[in-house]
């Protein structure tokens, strides 16, 4: 077994990437403090060709050395926008036809393995603050709450891990069939 060389990976350029079709998915980071989490969300967004990332409230924005450390250039390929108020964005996305899904531990959650996305729908996956989660006013606007089941002593995964798990799960349930 041999690892592939970089030139064998057939990666597209940023310009080519921007012209490729995207998943009908946007990522909403609701007051995410860690710039490394933000950078990782960009990297995942690039890997799976999400439509856009919304950086809300106190969430840091590019250009930023700490974001770039984990994004590795994905801030140049993935469309993004800073929005001051996550609830206002949620209302706009809903009006634009997105299904709003909070990744959170709450009453009446749907476990990730039981979440069956509609292949015709557009989704906004909302990820909350590392300590406080998705803001209550945003939670009151979402269509569904999805939870990743966990079995250890900790009650949550890092946002960067959650973004990767959720987008990969979505991709497996829609695009790879």
MARKOLMI-981867 format. One record per residue: residue number from 1; z, x, y of N, C-alpha, C in turn. Coordinates in steps of 0.02 Angstrom, whole numbers, plus 50000, padded with zeros to 5 digits. Layout:
BEGIN
NUM_Z_X_Y_Z_X_Y_Z_X_Y
...
This chain:
BEGIN
1_50000_50043_49941_50000_50000_50000_50000_50044_50062
2_49959_50027_50109_49954_50067_50171_49958_50020_50231
3_49994_50043_50281_49997_50004_50344_49930_50010_50380
4_49912_49956_50414_49851_49957_50453_49860_49997_50517
5_49807_50031_50537_49808_50066_50601_49796_50016_50657
6_49816_50033_50717_49809_49987_50774_49737_49962_50782
7_49690_50007_50774_49619_49987_50784_49595_49941_50728
8_49630_49937_50673_49611_49892_50618_49639_49821_50628
9_49681_49811_50676_49713_49745_50686_49668_49695_50722
10_49614_49719_50751_49565_49676_50785_49598_49631_50838
11_49640_49659_50878_49674_49621_50931_49624_49606_50986
12_49633_49547_51017_49589_49527_51072_49616_49556_51137
13_49573_49561_51186_49595_49583_51252_49630_49525_51288
14_49664_49539_51342_49696_49487_51382_49644_49437_51406
15_49586_49462_51428_49533_49418_51452_49508_49372_51396
16_49498_49400_51336_49476_49360_51279_49530_49308_51261
17_49593_49330_51261_49649_49286_51244_49649_49224_51290
18_49639_49236_51355_49642_49180_51403_49589_49128_51389
19_49534_49147_51357_49480_49100_51342_49486_49067_51274
20_49534_49087_51234_49542_49059_51167_49579_48992_51170
21_49566_48948_51121_49603_48885_51119_49678_48899_51107
22_49720_48856_51136_49792_48865_51131_49823_48808_51091
23_49882_48821_51063_49920_48767_51032_49938_48717_51086
24_49941_48653_51070_49961_48603_51120_50038_48603_51128
25_50064_48661_51144_50136_48672_51148_50151_48711_51212
26_50202_48688_51248_50230_48727_51303_50303_48742_51286
27_50327_48799_51309_50396_48819_51300_50431_48810_51367
28_50489_48779_51367_50528_48768_51428_50594_48805_51418
29_50606_48855_51461_50669_48892_51458_50713_48866_51514
30_50766_48831_51496_50810_48797_51542_50870_48841_51559
31_50866_48876_51616_50920_48918_51640_50942_48972_51589
32_50893_49006_51562_50906_49060_51514_50924_49122_51553
33_50982_49151_51537_51007_49208_51575_50978_49275_51553
34_50970_49284_51487_50950_49349_51460_50876_49362_51472
35_50862_49415_51509_50793_49434_51521_50758_49456_51457
36_50797_49482_51409_50768_49500_51344_50745_49438_51306
37_50784_49384_51311_50762_49320_51281_50698_49295_51313
38_50693_49302_51379_50633_49281_51414_50573_49322_51390
39_50581_49387_51387_50527_49430_51363_50506_49414_51292
40_50555_49400_51250_50539_49382_51181_50502_49316_51177
41_50519_49269_51220_50482_49205_51221_50409_49217_51239
42_50397_49262_51287_50328_49280_51304_50292_49311_51245
43_50325_49355_51210_50294_49388_51153_50276_49338_51099
44_50322_49291_51085_50308_49239_51036_50253_49193_51060
45_50255_49176_51125_50203_49134_51153_50134_49165_51146
46_50130_49231_51155_50067_49267_51145_50046_49266_51072
47_50093_49281_51028_50078_49286_50956_50049_49222_50928
48_50074_49165_50953_50053_49101_50925_50010_49060_50973
49_49990_49091_51030_49944_49060_51078_49969_48993_51105
50_50031_48993_51130_50056_48932_51161_50019_48922_51228
51_50018_48860_51250_49982_48842_51311_50013_48873_51373
52_50080_48870_51378_50114_48893_51439_50188_48900_51427
53_50220_48941_51469_50293_48946_51469_50317_48927_51539
54_50366_48882_51540_50398_48863_51603_50467_48896_51606
55_50478_48933_51659_50540_48968_51671_50578_48929_51724
56_50633_48897_51704_50666_48849_51748_50734_48874_51772
57_50751_48852_51833_50817_48867_51861_50827_48941_51870
58_50881_48967_51842_50900_49037_51850_50861_49084_51803
59_50818_49057_51761_50780_49099_51714_50740_49150_51753
60_50746_49213_51733_50709_49267_51766_50634_49261_51757
61_50597_49291_51803_50524_49287_51801_50494_49357_51806
62_50434_49365_51778_50397_49427_51787_50377_49435_51860
63_50362_49493_51884_50370_49557_51848_50443_49578_51849
64_50465_49603_51791_50534_49624_51784_50538_49675_51727
65_50570_49730_51740_50574_49784_51691_50607_49762_51626
66_50660_49722_51631_50695_49699_51571_50654_49649_51531
67_50618_49605_51565_50573_49558_51530_50517_49597_51495
68_50488_49645_51531_50433_49685_51504_50453_49725_51442
69_50517_49743_51439_50541_49783_51382_50530_49747_51316
70_50538_49681_51315_50527_49644_51253_50460_49608_51252
71_50432_49592_51310_50368_49556_51312_50310_49602_51293
72_50316_49666_51306_50264_49715_51290_50194_49693_51315
73_50192_49669_51377_50128_49651_51407_50109_49578_51400
74_50147_49538_51362_50129_49468_51352_50136_49427_51416
75_50170_49453_51466_50174_49417_51530_50106_49415_51564
76_50060_49458_51543_49992_49459_51571_49946_49410_51535
77_49961_49394_51473_49916_49351_51434_49937_49278_51433
78_50002_49265_51433_50027_49196_51427_50034_49166_51497
79_50007_49106_51506_50016_49070_51569_50089_49052_51577
80_50115_49058_51638_50185_49040_51651_50192_49015_51722
81_50248_48980_51732_50263_48955_51799_50339_48948_51805
82_50364_48964_51864_50435_48952_51878_50443_48883_51910
83_50490_48845_51884_50506_48778_51911_50581_48778_51924
84_50600_48758_51984_50671_48759_52003_50713_48710_51963
85_50688_48650_51951_50727_48597_51920_50697_48576_51853
86_50734_48588_51799_50709_48574_51732_50698_48499_51722
87_50743_48458_51748_50736_48385_51739_50673_48359_51773
88_50657_48384_51832_50595_48364_51866_50535_48384_51824
89_50537_48444_51796_50482_48466_51753_50476_48421_51692
90_50533_48403_51662_50532_48360_51603_50498_48294_51619
91_50513_48265_51676_50481_48203_51695_50406_48211_51705
92_50385_48267_51735_50315_48281_51745_50279_48290_51678
93_50310_48329_51634_50279_48340_51568_50272_48275_51529
94_50324_48233_51533_50322_48168_51500_50264_48126_51528
95_50257_48126_51594_50203_48089_51626_50134_48116_51606
96_50132_48181_51590_50069_48213_51568_50057_48206_51493
97_50100_48167_51460_50088_48152_51389_50121_48197_51339
98_50165_48241_51361_50200_48284_51314_50259_48248_51282
99_50271_48261_51220_50332_48240_51186_50384_48294_51199
100_50442_48274_51226_50494_48323_51244_50542_48330_51186
101_50550_48392_51163_50595_48407_51108_50644_48461_51129
102_50708_48442_51129_50761_48491_51143_50781_48523_51077
103_50791_48588_51079_50819_48625_51023_50893_48631_51037
104_50933_48591_51002_51003_48585_51020_51042_48556_50963
105_51107_48563_50966_51152_48530_50919_51180_48469_50955
106_51164_48410_50931_51183_48348_50965_51188_48292_50915
107_51209_48234_50938_51210_48175_50896_51138_48156_50876
108_51130_48133_50817_51066_48107_50793_51010_48158_50797
109_51024_48220_50780_50971_48270_50779_50927_48261_50718
110_50867_48288_50723_50823_48293_50666_50824_48366_50644
111_50839_48378_50581_50838_48447_50557_50767_48473_50558
112_50759_48536_50574_50692_48564_50583_50647_48551_50522
113_50674_48558_50463_50633_48548_50403_50610_48475_50396
114_50644_48428_50429_50626_48358_50426_50581_48336_50484
115_50572_48380_50533_50530_48364_50590_50457_48370_50570
116_50420_48315_50576_50349_48314_50559_50310_48302_50623
117_50279_48354_50651_50242_48345_50713_50178_48305_50702
118_50161_48267_50753_50098_48231_50753_50044_48280_50775
119_49994_48293_50733_49943_48342_50751_49902_48324_50812
120_49906_48261_50834_49870_48239_50893_49913_48244_50957
121_49978_48257_50950_50024_48257_51007_50028_48326_51040
122_50051_48324_51103_50067_48385_51140_50144_48389_51144
123_50171_48449_51135_50243_48457_51132_50268_48505_51185
124_50326_48488_51213_50364_48532_51257_50430_48546_51221
125_50437_48607_51196_50499_48628_51163_50545_48657_51216
126_50605_48630_51221_50651_48648_51274_50710_48687_51244
127_50720_48748_51271_50772_48793_51248_50822_48803_51304
128_50887_48797_51290_50937_48797_51342_50972_48863_51353
129_51017_48862_51401_51059_48918_51420_51098_48943_51359
130_51108_49008_51357_51141_49040_51300_51213_49016_51288
131_51247_48993_51340_51316_48969_51332_51319_48893_51333
132_51283_48861_51379_51291_48789_51391_51236_48747_51358
133_51185_48779_51331_51131_48742_51298_51085_48707_51348
134_51050_48657_51324_51005_48618_51367_51048_48574_51412
135_51033_48573_51476_51072_48534_51525_51074_48460_51506
136_51132_48429_51518_51141_48358_51501_51089_48313_51533
137_51070_48326_51595_51021_48283_51628_50952_48290_51594
138_50938_48347_51566_50876_48357_51529_50881_48323_51461
139_50939_48329_51429_50949_48297_51364_50937_48222_51368
140_50955_48192_51425_50946_48119_51432_50872_48099_51437
141_50828_48148_51446_50757_48134_51454_50715_48149_51392
142_50743_48185_51344_50702_48208_51287_50687_48150_51239
143_50633_48159_51202_50614_48110_51152_50649_48121_51086
144_50662_48184_51070_50691_48203_51006_50732_48266_51016
145_50784_48272_50974_50822_48334_50972_50814_48362_50902
146_50793_48424_50898_50784_48458_50834_50836_48513_50829
147_50863_48520_50769_50915_48570_50756_50894_48613_50697
148_50904_48678_50703_50894_48723_50647_50959_48727_50609
149_50960_48706_50546_51023_48708_50509_51046_48780_50498
150_51111_48790_50501_51140_48856_50494_51200_48852_50448
151_51214_48906_50413_51265_48904_50361_51316_48959_50365
152_51316_48998_50419_51363_49053_50428_51420_49034_50473
153_51453_49084_50500_51512_49073_50543_51493_49060_50616
154_51433_49077_50636_51411_49066_50705_51378_48997_50709
155_51380_48967_50768_51353_48899_50775_51285_48897_50809
156_51256_48955_50823_51190_48953_50855_51153_49018_50841
157_51088_49014_50848_51045_49073_50844_51028_49095_50915
158_51010_49158_50921_50986_49183_50985_50923_49144_51005
159_50913_49133_51069_50855_49095_51092_50790_49127_51069
160_50787_49192_51071_50724_49225_51051_50708_49210_50977
161_50759_49208_50935_50749_49192_50864_50728_49118_50858
162_50763_49075_50894_50749_49003_50891_50677_48989_50912
163_50654_49019_50965_50584_49009_50987_50536_49028_50931
164_50547_49086_50901_50502_49108_50848_50503_49061_50788
165_50562_49040_50767_50568_48996_50709_50533_48929_50723
166_50545_48901_50781_50519_48834_50798_50443_48835_50805
167_50416_48885_50839_50343_48886_50849_50308_48901_50783
168_50337_48946_50743_50307_48960_50677_50309_48898_50634
169_50365_48862_50634_50370_48800_50594_50318_48750_50616
170_50310_48741_50682_50260_48695_50708_50190_48716_50684
171_50175_48780_50691_50110_48805_50671_50097_48793_50597
172_50147_48805_50555_50139_48794_50482_50127_48721_50466
173_50158_48677_50504_50152_48605_50489_50090_48574_50519
174_50056_48609_50563_49997_48579_50595_49934_48620_50583
175_49932_48680_50609_49871_48721_50609_49853_48750_50540
176_49903_48764_50499_49888_48799_50437_49871_48753_50379
177_49869_48688_50392_49854_48641_50337_49781_48635_50325
